[in-house]
Every structure is written in C-alpha cells, then in structure tokens.
Amino acid sequence: MVIAVFAVLAAIILPNVLRLRENYRTTACLNNLEVLAKAADAYSHNHQGRYPVEASLLVPDYLPELPICQSHGDYLYMATENPDLCLISCQGAHRFPHEDKPQRPTWSSLRGLETEPPLRTTKN
C-alpha cells in the first residue's frame, strides 16, 4: 500500500520537476544569448559598427569567457558577408511555456532576440 502511494506521488511530481528543469535551462539559454548579444553590440560600437567575425574575439575584452548552453553546448555564432550583421543561435531546441513545438532561441543584429531562427539555410 505504501509503495503504491509513493508510486502515485512520483508519477505526479516527476513530470513537474522535469518541466521546471527544462524551463530553468531555457531561461539560462536566453540569458546567455542576451549576454552574447550585448557583448557583440559593445564590440560593434567600438569597431565602427562592425561585428566580430567570430565569437572568440569577444573574450576577454567583452566577456570573461564564452557562455555555454546547459542543454546543448556551444552557441552558433555567424558573421555574415555584411560585417554590420551577425546571428547568434542556440544549436538545440528548447520548449517554451505555452508553445506546442520546441524552438531555437536566436539573436540577430537586425531583429534582436527571437525564439525561432530568422534565417534559414537551404541546401542547393
């Protein structure tokens, strides 16, 4: 009887704990993107409006170290052919509250922070 009660409680509590953990990781990922974006903007301000060609140029002057997504590892940093534009994206999909499908948080110098990538790459 006691085992059955614990099994029911575990079945109720475990999904909520897992959801809270993913919400924490998603929030941390969005915060990391914001930190990267602010560092890239500061770099751009100090370099005639041009963004760095790679994220490692932000260390150590603008960031002590590059942040890492707790769920998916390194962030994808893409400098475009136009040096006035850049894109920073998490490589994995996060579930956001009230969203049906996972989305990739992304920051672009044109659109700011979004939860869906603004640029799509296609294979030729």
Sequence and secondary structure as in RCSB ss.txt:
>XXXX:A:sequence
MVIAVFAVLAAIILPNVLRLRENYRTTACLNNLEVLAKAADAYSHNHQGRYPVEASLLVPDYLPELPICQSHGDY
LYMATENPDLCLISCQGAHRFPHEDKPQRPTWSSLRGLETEPPLRTTKN
>XXXX:A:secstr
 HHHHHHHHHHHHHHHHHHHHHHHHHHHHHHHHHHHHHHHHHHHHHTTT   SSGGGGTTTT SS   BTTTBSE
EEEE SSTT EEEEESS B  TT SS B  EEETTTEEESS S      
